[in-house]
């Protein structure tokens, strides 16, 4: 081999070598290609490549978090509108508990807060598409009296254990105190009981007359 050929071979880049390997392996079956690569690596005494190489995510790709079952589940922050819709609070007092829970546990890290006030409620209602009340400060005070919140000073309120259980466990549902459905259920039960009683009395009266 001439000196010029030797210098040309020495200047061959890894890309040139890879292209030559691809050219040589073209037309072979996948099994034969793998076998040829293994023989080449053994001859060159190269360590085998890792089975699962680390690949950087593509721009705009949402990272995934592997769940206990092994499936990849997208991880993304929940917005206040979606969270409120999922919990379906049935009163303004329950809504305050939902908002307090969201900002303490579900909001993006840079937006989280331990206490909420009237301004927080006004903005949360706007983002959730919920009707505004005249005085959110009064609604917060009523939620405190209902047992969902604790005062945190300066017009702010913090979610307590009762409010936390309401949002995390009870909702969506009838929710207990402060809801319209709970009172309506009791009214329906009372009306049904009264109607049954009247019906029984009418039957007894008719039987006596007969």
C-alpha positions in Angstrom: 0.0 0.0 0.0 1.4 3.4 -0.9 2.0 6.2 1.6 -0.9 8.2 0.1 -3.3 5.3 0.6 -2.1 4.8 4.1 -2.7 8.5 5.0 -6.1 8.4 3.4 -7.1 5.4 5.5 -5.8 7.1 8.7 -7.9 10.2 8.0 -11.1 8.2 7.7 -13.7 9.5 10.1 -16.1 7.5 12.3 -18.9 8.6 10.0 -17.1 7.2 7.0 -16.5 3.9 8.8 -20.2 3.7 9.8 -21.3 4.3 6.2 -18.9 1.6 5.1 -20.4 -0.8 7.7 -23.9 0.0 6.6 -23.0 -0.5 3.0 -21.5 -4.0 3.8 -24.5 -5.0 5.8 -27.1 -3.9 3.4 -29.2 -6.7 1.9 -28.5 -9.1 4.8 -31.2 -10.3 7.1 -31.5 -8.7 10.6 -30.2 -11.9 12.2 -27.1 -11.9 9.9 -26.5 -8.2 10.5 -26.6 -8.7 14.3 -24.2 -11.6 14.0 -21.8 -9.7 11.8 -21.8 -6.8 14.3 -21.2 -9.1 17.2 -18.2 -10.7 15.5 -16.8 -7.3 14.6 -17.1 -6.1 18.2 -15.6 -9.2 19.6 -12.7 -8.9 17.2 -12.1 -5.3 18.1 -12.7 -6.2 21.8 -15.4 -3.5 22.2 -17.9 -3.5 25.0 -21.5 -4.1 23.9 -23.7 -1.0 23.8 -26.3 -0.6 26.6 -29.7 -2.1 25.8 -31.7 1.0 26.7 -29.7 4.1 25.8 -30.8 7.4 27.4 -32.5 9.7 24.8 -33.2 13.3 25.4 -36.9 14.2 25.0 -37.9 16.1 21.9 -38.8 19.8 22.3 -42.4 20.1 23.4 -42.6 16.5 24.5 -44.4 16.0 27.8 -42.4 14.0 30.3 -44.1 10.8 31.6 -44.2 9.3 35.0 -44.3 5.5 35.3 -47.2 4.3 37.4 -47.3 1.3 39.7 -48.8 -0.8 37.0 -46.0 -0.1 34.6 -47.9 2.2 32.3 -46.5 5.6 31.3 -48.8 8.3 32.5 -48.4 11.9 31.4 -47.7 14.2 34.3 -49.1 17.7 34.0 -50.5 20.3 36.4 -54.2 20.5 36.9 -55.8 23.9 36.3 -58.4 25.4 38.7 -61.3 25.0 36.1 -60.7 21.3 35.6 -60.2 20.7 39.3 -63.4 22.5 40.2 -65.4 20.6 37.5 -64.1 17.3 38.8 -65.0 18.1 42.4 -68.4 19.7 41.5 -68.9 21.8 44.7 -72.6 22.2 45.4 -72.4 25.5 47.3 -70.2 28.6 47.5 -68.9 27.4 50.8 -67.8 24.1 49.3 -66.2 26.0 46.5 -64.0 27.9 49.0 -62.8 24.6 50.3 -62.1 23.3 46.7 -60.1 26.5 45.9 -58.1 26.3 49.2 -57.3 22.6 48.5 -56.3 23.3 44.9 -53.9 26.1 45.8 -52.4 24.0 48.6 -51.9 20.7 46.8 -52.8 20.8 43.1 -51.6 24.1 41.7 -48.2 24.4 39.9 -45.4 24.7 42.4 -44.8 28.4 41.8 -48.5 29.2 42.3 -49.2 27.3 45.5 -50.3 29.0 48.7 -51.3 27.9 52.2 -54.1 30.5 52.7 -56.7 32.1 50.5 -58.6 35.4 50.7 -61.4 37.2 48.9 -59.2 38.2 46.0 -58.1 34.6 45.5 -61.8 33.5 45.5 -62.7 36.2 43.0 -60.0 35.1 40.5 -60.7 31.4 41.0 -64.4 32.0 40.3 -63.4 33.9 37.1 -61.1 31.2 35.9 -63.6 28.4 36.8 -66.5 30.1 35.0 -68.4 30.2 38.3 -70.8 33.0 39.2 -69.3 35.7 41.4 -70.8 36.5 44.8 -71.2 40.0 46.2 -68.8 39.5 49.1 -66.4 36.6 48.9 -65.1 37.7 52.4 -68.5 36.9 53.8 -68.5 33.5 52.0 -65.1 32.7 53.4 -66.4 33.5 56.9 -69.4 31.3 56.3 -67.2 28.5 55.2 -65.2 28.9 58.4 -68.4 28.7 60.4 -69.4 25.6 58.5 -66.1 24.0 59.6 -64.2 23.9 56.3 -61.6 26.7 57.0 -59.6 28.1 59.8 -58.7 31.8 60.0 -55.2 32.7 59.1 -55.2 36.4 59.8 -55.6 39.5 57.7 -58.7 38.2 55.9 -57.1 35.0 54.9 -58.3 31.5 55.6 -56.5 28.1 55.6 -58.0 24.7 54.8 -58.5 22.5 57.9 -58.9 18.7 58.2 -62.6 18.8 57.7 -62.3 20.9 54.5 -59.5 18.6 53.3 -61.6 15.5 53.8 -64.5 17.2 52.1 -62.5 17.8 48.9 -60.3 14.7 48.9 -63.0 12.1 49.9 -66.5 13.4 49.9 -66.7 15.4 46.6 -68.2 15.0 44.2 -71.2 13.9 46.3 -73.9 15.4 48.6 -71.1 17.0 50.7 -72.8 17.3 54.1 -73.5 20.7 55.7 -73.7 23.8 53.5 -75.1 22.0 50.5 -78.5 22.3 48.9 -78.8 18.6 48.1 -78.6 17.5 51.7 -81.5 19.7 52.7 -83.5 18.7 49.7 -83.0 15.1 50.5 -84.4 15.6 54.0 -87.4 17.6 52.6 -88.1 14.8 50.1 -88.0 12.2 52.8 -90.3 14.2 55.0 -92.8 14.8 52.2 -92.8 11.1 51.3 -93.3 10.1 54.9 -96.2 12.6 55.3 -97.8 11.4 52.0 -97.6 7.7 53.1 -99.2 8.6 56.5 -102.1 10.5 54.8 -102.7 7.6 52.5 -102.8 5.1 55.3 -105.2 7.3 57.3 -107.5 7.6 54.3 -107.6 3.9 53.8 -108.5 3.3 57.5 -111.3 5.9 57.3 -112.7 4.4 54.1 -112.7 0.9 55.7 -114.5 2.1 58.8 -117.2 3.8 56.7 -117.6 0.6 54.6 
